[in-house]
Structures are given as C-alpha cells and as structure tokens.
Amino acid sequence: MNIDIAKDNGVVTARLEGRLDTAASMEVAPIFESLNQEADKTVVLDCKALSYISSSGLRLFLGLRKASTVKGGKVIVSGMSDDIRQVFMMTGFLNLFQIED
C-alpha cells in the first residue's frame, strides 16, 4: 500500500495505490492521522489505483469523514473502480461521502 500526499491551494490530495487491507491499514494509520489534522480543508482521496479495501480501510475513511465534519472541511472520494464502489454501496458508505468519478 502506497499513499502520496499533495497539497495545493487548500486542497489535500491523497493518492492511494494497492490494497488497503487490515495489515496495510495499520501501516498507513499515521498517514490518515496526518490527514485528520488537515480535515478543516478539502481532502480528496484519489482511489484510481486502489485495488481493494477492507473494513479496516473503511474505518480509516470514516475517521477522516468524522474529523472533517467536526472541523468544517469535506472529504471527496474520487476515481473508484467498480469493485471499490460496490464495497461502498454494500456498506452504505456511498451515501456518506462526496463521490467524484
């Protein structure tokens, strides 16, 4: 699992690549914690290269959403594959996030 962070004009973009399974979630939790610190801004989670997400990965997304709600920011999930979109749909997460293709 690889995450690249870019900041530009008040927008923080995190490009996720690989599998966000339980082991990877533990590895990238500190990165998501740093994103939580930026939750007063617009945070874009670019999932074009994300091939899999587990419940642990979904929990990281949800934590970021909660932080953005408290701080007045927003989270946009972009570039989801059909498989990732299906997971979001089945778990009800599709309605929790602003989704962009």
C-alpha positions as CSV (number, residue, x, y, z in Angstrom):
1,M,0.0,0.0,0.0
2,N,1.3,3.4,-1.0
3,I,-0.1,6.8,-0.3
4,D,1.2,10.0,-1.9
5,I,0.1,13.3,-0.4
6,A,0.0,16.6,-2.3
7,K,-1.2,20.0,-1.1
8,D,-2.4,22.7,-3.5
9,N,-4.5,25.8,-2.7
10,G,-6.2,24.4,0.4
11,V,-6.9,21.0,-1.1
12,V,-5.1,18.0,0.2
13,T,-5.0,15.0,-2.2
14,A,-4.1,11.6,-1.1
15,R,-3.4,9.1,-3.9
16,L,-4.0,5.6,-2.7
17,E,-2.3,2.7,-4.5
18,G,-2.6,-1.0,-3.8
19,R,-4.6,-3.0,-1.3
20,L,-5.9,-1.3,1.8
21,D,-6.3,-4.5,3.8
22,T,-6.0,-4.9,7.6
23,A,-2.2,-5.1,7.6
24,A,-1.9,-2.1,5.3
25,S,-4.4,-0.1,7.4
26,M,-2.2,-0.4,10.4
27,E,0.8,0.7,8.4
28,V,-1.0,3.8,6.9
29,A,-2.9,4.8,10.1
30,P,-0.3,7.5,10.9
31,I,-0.8,8.9,7.4
32,F,-4.5,9.1,7.9
33,E,-3.9,10.7,11.3
34,S,-2.0,13.5,9.5
35,L,-4.9,13.8,7.1
36,N,-7.2,14.2,10.1
37,Q,-5.1,17.2,11.1
38,E,-5.9,18.7,7.6
39,A,-9.6,17.9,7.9
40,D,-10.5,21.6,8.0
41,K,-9.7,21.7,4.3
42,T,-10.9,19.7,1.3
43,V,-9.3,16.3,1.4
44,V,-9.5,14.3,-1.8
45,L,-8.9,10.5,-1.5
46,D,-7.9,9.5,-5.0
47,C,-8.7,5.8,-5.4
48,K,-7.9,5.3,-9.1
49,A,-5.1,2.9,-8.1
50,L,-6.8,1.4,-5.1
51,S,-7.4,-2.3,-5.8
52,Y,-9.0,-3.5,-2.6
53,I,-10.4,-2.0,0.7
54,S,-11.2,-4.0,3.9
55,S,-13.4,-3.0,6.8
56,S,-10.2,-1.6,8.5
57,G,-9.6,0.6,5.5
58,L,-13.2,1.8,5.5
59,R,-12.7,2.6,9.2
60,L,-9.9,5.0,8.3
61,F,-12.1,6.7,5.7
62,L,-14.8,7.1,8.3
63,G,-12.5,8.5,10.8
64,L,-11.4,11.2,8.3
65,R,-15.0,12.0,7.5
66,K,-15.8,12.4,11.2
67,A,-12.8,14.7,11.6
68,S,-13.8,16.8,8.6
69,T,-17.4,17.1,9.9
70,V,-16.1,18.5,13.2
71,K,-13.5,20.8,11.6
72,G,-15.8,22.1,8.8
73,G,-13.9,20.5,5.9
74,K,-15.0,18.0,3.4
75,V,-13.8,14.6,2.1
76,I,-14.1,13.7,-1.6
77,V,-13.6,10.2,-2.8
78,S,-12.6,10.1,-6.4
79,G,-11.7,7.6,-9.1
80,M,-13.3,4.5,-7.5
81,S,-13.2,1.3,-9.5
82,D,-16.4,-0.7,-9.8
83,D,-15.2,-3.2,-7.2
84,I,-14.5,-0.4,-4.6
85,R,-17.8,1.3,-5.5
86,Q,-19.6,-2.0,-4.8
87,V,-18.0,-2.2,-1.4
88,F,-19.0,1.4,-0.6
89,M,-22.6,0.6,-1.9
90,M,-23.0,-2.6,0.2
91,T,-21.7,-0.9,3.4
92,G,-23.7,2.3,3.0
93,F,-20.5,4.4,2.7
94,L,-21.6,5.6,-0.8
95,N,-24.1,7.9,1.0
96,L,-21.5,9.2,3.5
97,F,-19.0,10.7,1.1
98,Q,-19.0,13.1,-1.9
99,I,-18.1,10.8,-4.8
100,E,-16.4,12.0,-8.0
101,D,-15.5,10.0,-11.0
